[in-house]
Amino acid sequence: MVVRISLDSSCLNIWHKHRILNILEMLEKQGKIEFFSPAPVWREQTRPEIKDPFRELYRKRLEETKSISETTIFPFSLKVGARFVTEESMRKIEQIAKICFPNKSWSELTENEKNDVRALEAHAYAGLDYFLTLNTKDFIIDGKKEKLEEKGILVREPSDEFIRELEH
């Protein structure tokens, strides 16, 4: 069975220098795993106003993954790929936001924090196996990993431990 993994923008590995991400990319080439990119990750990395000289490298890496749609909360664009908001998706977004950013209301979140929440919701909606991130502060520490797991979202860091988990 192929393991389906959503990549946070922190795990795009455009320089191919992260040992574990390199191993995962090799497993992808062997057909053992598939990488997906939530639409908010695409948006975050390809915004035209960002003058990042590496933007094209991010775009190229994103194009190598499969895209997953996000819930559209107007006035956001439908350009990248979206599905309309439902009560269930809004409830999931609110739950994820409360877990990842417990001391902020939705209106207090930065655009990147909102993208993080939307990326996790898109991952959950698509029913993928793991959400891979290097952003431990927002997704893993202080019990966040366990609380997200209670909601059916398995968040992992690219680590030797994760490779062992995949092997079992």
C-alpha positions, 0 to 999 in steps of 0.5 A: 500500500502506498503511503500518502503524505502531505508536505508543509512548505517547510518540507519541500526540500528544494536544496535536497540537503535534508537527509530524511527528506532525501530518503523519503524522496527516494521512497517516492521514486520507488512508488512506496509513498506519494507526496501531496501539497495542500493548496494553501502551501501552493499559495504561500510559496507562489504569491506574486508579491513575494520577491523570493529568488527561490520562488521558482524552485518552490514552484517546480517542487510543488509541481512534482507533487499532487495538489489537494484542494482547500475550503474556500472562505470568501474573499479568497481566490478559487484560482489554486483549487478549492471547494466551498465551505460547509458546516463540517469543514468550518467546524474542522477549521475552527478545531484545528485553529484552536489546537495550533493557536490556542491563544488567538482568535481567527481574526488574530491569526497571521495569513501564514497561520491561517494557511497552516490551518487550511493546509491541515484541514485540506489534508484531513479532508483528502484523507491522507496518511501523514502531514509532514512538517519541520514546524514543531512550534505550531503543529507538534509541541505542547500536546498539539500533535496528540490533539491533532491525532484525536481529530484524525490528523497524523502530524510528523517531523521528517526523522529516523523515527518517522522512517521506522514508523513507515517501515512497520 
